[in-house]
Amino acid sequence: MSDNPDPVLQAVLDAAVSVAQAGRGWILVRTPQAEALEVVAASSVASTELGTTVAVDGSAAGYVASLGQPLAAALRSADQFPNDVASLGGGERPGSVLCVPCEHEDAQIGVLQLVDAAGGTFSFDDVELVTLLSGIAGAAIAARSAATDRVAVPGPAELGASLARLAGVDPAGYRALAPLLAALLADG
Amino acid sequence: MADEPLRPAWTRESSVLRLPGAVTLDDLSPTWAWGGATGAGVRVAIIDSGIEADHPALEGCVEVDRGVAISAGPEDTVLEEVGPHEDDFGHGTACASIIHSLAPEARITSVKVLGKQLGGKAIVFLRGLEWAIEEGFDVINLSLGTNRKQWALAFYEMCDRAYFSNSFLVTAANNVLTPSYPSLYASVASVACHTGSDPYRFHYNPEPPTEFLARGIDVDVAWVGGGRMLSTGNSYAAPHLAGLATLIRSKHPELRPFQLKTVLWATAANVQEAPQAAGRLSRVIRHRTLTTRSSRLQLRTEA
């Protein structure tokens, strides 16, 4: 969980809030187990939601991530989409919501969500404009996931401990590895 | 007897195909197509997130015990459970409410293919569509799709199967500019939004693959929890056309899917309202009849 939003995602979200004249917005991504969605960017007035996890069930973001199609709706009761629209943003129930999927390589990997259209409801033009921005967000989310999925390089202490363990349990393997490491360290 | 000429095995004498009567293009008007119809006798399948059958807006039109919930099982299998189930999102209920509002006496069945999990959907969609075809539904509303290309052929073949099985398949065009299956196929009626608010008004789109435009903006729909919502999207345009197709099928059950699509084309508002054009088929026929009756052989051109 990070308190620092990705600058690209933040820029995309801010642009979406601006073009659609929304009150607030978020970008959510699917968690690794694909059973929930996590807020990874939030509009400036709602930054306390970073890292919040939203269930698929009962959420507009989950609906869109599952359906793969945008949702533009004016809400008429307090219990519609209780798990995100009504709970994010300090619990104030918005009057309208616009959610579009963020796609990458034919998969929905996130959702861009806006609430409280200035005119009361989000228009079809808003859907199209925000969808364009969600495409950029999808690419940014995919790039972000690729970066975090890379195997972390161990530090010297950790490497030394692993080598000591290897020497104890597999002396032959250690003997094969030691010259290679020595050569790498000499080059480095 | 002289030897009969050899013919391919699939040829048939055209006399055995004599029809008792046929509809002409001149007959095709909204009044002819669905005037007085209620949807009675037509079974509609909604392949979606489920339906909240006891929603007051649906007035008991849902065949609760005959629905099916399909989900992904292990190793690319699917699990099926026939019987009552809930709507996990509200979308299916919304679509059902639109169809019911247009065709109040049609019986609606839920084919649930969307649940609370986010993965493994295309195989479930496909099986849901196959199940609806096997069950012989007259109209199938599919406001969903997949953009995974590896499923394109499977959906293509399934849509052909629906067509030849006499199930009229209505799909929502993708709201975003990426291919979505099966909305791209000729065997389905693909629908997007127009900007109007009349639920009975729809347009023919001369630029396929989306062939029709129906109401889909700011639609007052039923939603889970017994509520309502004002929502926008092509997925609400599809059930509008499905509802009208249901009315047509209830009044003219003999129509095959391609005939039903022709009727929809002919009764589309922009076709009905189009100025008479030179070469328009019905008027050429009428002119030729008039000139024959008057023994004048010259053909008159359209104004």
Interface residues (C-beta under 8 A of the other chain):
Chain A: R30 A34 E35 V56 D57 G62 Y63 A65 S66 L67 G68 Q69 P70 L71 A72 A73 A74 L75 R76 S77 D79 Q80 V100 P101 E103 D106 A107 Q108 T121 F122 S123 F124 V127 T131
Chain B: S49 D88 F89 G90 H91 L114 G115 K116 Q117 L118 G119 K121 S143 L144 G145 T146 N147 R148 K149 A172 N174 N175 V176 L177 T178 C193 T195 I217 D218 W223 G225 G227 R228 M229 L230 S231 T232 G233 N234 S235
